[in-house]
Amino acid sequence: MDSKKQARSENPAARYKRPRKKVCNFCVDKLEIDYKDVNRLSKYISERGKILPRRMSGVCAKHQRELTREIKRARQIALLPFSKD
């Protein structure tokens, strides 16, 4: 019984792997965010039509603000739907 406890608590850090830090694609590739680029913008929208948060999309704060602004522009001129039903 004692050996089972030792085996389990031997290396607790091995059980909890930290997820790899996401890198902002716009910073790395030096891309401009444009409301007319619907294919790129649709990658940052959930299947329900909501804008993905930073922790899921992996973009930096600056580009998340730009991305949100451009998605909203594309929705206003009907390039992107407000909701995907």
N, C-alpha and C positions, 0 to 999 in steps of 0.2 A: 504494500500500500504506500509505503514511504517512497519507493522508487518511482511510482507514477507521478507523485507530486513534484519530484525533482525533475523529471523529464519534461513536465509541462512548464515549469517555471524556469527552466534552464536558460532560455533565450527569449524573453518576452518581446523584444524588439523585432524579432524575425516574423512574428505573427502580424504585426501592424506595419504594412508597407506604406510608405508615404507616397501619395500620387505624384507623378511627375509634374513639375510646374509648366503651365502652358505659356507659350510665347506668342506675342501679338503678331499675327500674320501681316498686318498693315505696316508695322514698324520694320520687320525683317525684310520684306520685299519692297518697302518704300512705295506702297500703293496709295492711290488717291481714292477716297470713297465718293462715289457718284450715285445720285438717285436714279440715273438711267440704267445702271448696271444691275438689272433685276436678278440675274443668276447669282451674283455674289451676295446681294442683300438677302435673298431668300434662304441662304445658309444660316443666317443669324435670326431666323424667325422659327418659332416652334410649330408643331403640327396644328396647334390651336390658333395660330396667327399672332402669338405674343412675341415680343422682342426678348431674345435670350439675355439673361444677366451675364455680367462679366465672368463670374466663376464658372459658367458653363461654356461661354464662347471663347474665353481665353484672350480677349483683347485688352489693351491697356485702358486706363480711365479716359484719356484724351480721345482715343479712337472710339470708345463706347459712346461718348457724347456725340461725336460726328455721325456714327452709325445710326444712332437713334434719330437724329435730326433728318438724315437722308431717307431712312425708312418711312418716317412720317411724311416727308415730301412726296415720296413715291406713292404712298397711300392716297394722298390728296388728289393727285392727278390720275388715279386709277391704274397705276402700273403694278401695284401690289394690293391684294385684298386686305380689308380690315380684319376679317376672320375667315378661316378656312373651314367651310362647312361641307 
